[in-house]
Amino acid sequence: MEKKPYSWVFDLQKEISTKIITYDTFDKIENICGVDVSYKSNVAYCSAVITNSTFDLIASVNRKYQVQYPYIAGLLFLRESGPLLNTLKLLKNDFGFDILLIDGHGILHPRKCGLASYVGYMIDKPTIGVAKNLLCGSVREDHFIEYDRSVLGYRIKKEGKKPIYVSVGHKISLTKAIQIVEKITKEDERIPEPLRVADINSKNNLNFT
């Protein structure tokens, strides 16, 4: 029987999902990195930004890449992990970060391995998924999100703003992930600050090499 397209990717996601750590693996948090990708004319513009807990900018880097894969729901890591991982490598030589925030889901995913889990696993860093749209699961009255009879995420909804969906990427608990996202999101903003700045930078398409 002929294998379905991308079935090897499904297998990879399922394999990595068994290796994702969902408890806290760190003692302190000083620097937080946000990384995001925007697209224009088949070019991916990736920006990574590091700030401290008081939102001071520590470092940033911008790079552009040719798009290698189309967008496929549930397979965002196939399209974005290359640009994200290559951009993060440029930061790691000179600047350290304790937590990574990614615009995408972690274990709140049909195969429990979204973009944030894949990247977190590949760089072996505590990682949080912060998605703008819900891929799977049902939101309970207490804002926790259930999928496949498990609590895998949490919805944060500010008055007058669209919600965001927080999930474990790797090496962090959901409780701590929620606390961090809420702490580093400015009162009048929807997105946590390092990720918000990375998103703005990626969409500006300026000073990319």
ZIGIPE-V421000 format. One line per field, one symbol per residue. phi: phi as a letter, one per 30 degrees, with the letter a starting at -180 (. if undefined). psi: psi as a letter, one per 30 degrees, with the letter a starting at -180 (. if undefined). burial: I if it has 9 or more other C-alpha atoms within 8 Angstrom, else O. A space follows every 10 residues. Layout:
phi = ???
psi = ???
burial = ???
//
This chain:
phi = .dddeiddde ddddddedcd ccbdbbcbbc cbccbbbbba hiccccbbbc bcdciddcaa bbbcbddcbd dbeibddddc ddeddddded dddcbcbcbc cbdldcddae chadedddde ddchbebbcb ccbddajbdd ddidccbhib dbaaccbcei bddbbcbdca iaddeddded dddccdeccc ceeedddddd ddddhchcb
psi = kkkkkgfeee eeeeeefffk khlkglelje kkkkklklkk hgkkjkkkkk lafggkkell kklklkkfll kkkfhefeef eeeeeeeeef efefkllekk kkillcfike ghiaeeeeee eefhkkkkkj lfkkellkkl fgflkkkhgk jfakkkjkkg lllljklkdk hlleeeeeee eeegklegle kkeeeeeeee eeffgkhk.
burial = OOOOOOOOOI OOIIOIIOOI OIOIOOOOIO IIIIIIIIIO OOIIIIIIII IIIOIOIIII IIIIIOIOOO OOOOIIIOII IOIIIOIIOO IOOOOOIIII IIIIIIIIIO IIIIIIIIII IOOOIIIIII IIOOOOIOIO OOIIIIIOOO OIIIIIOOOO OOIIIIIIII IIIIOIIIOO IOOIIIOOOI OIIIIIIIIO IIIOOOOOO
//
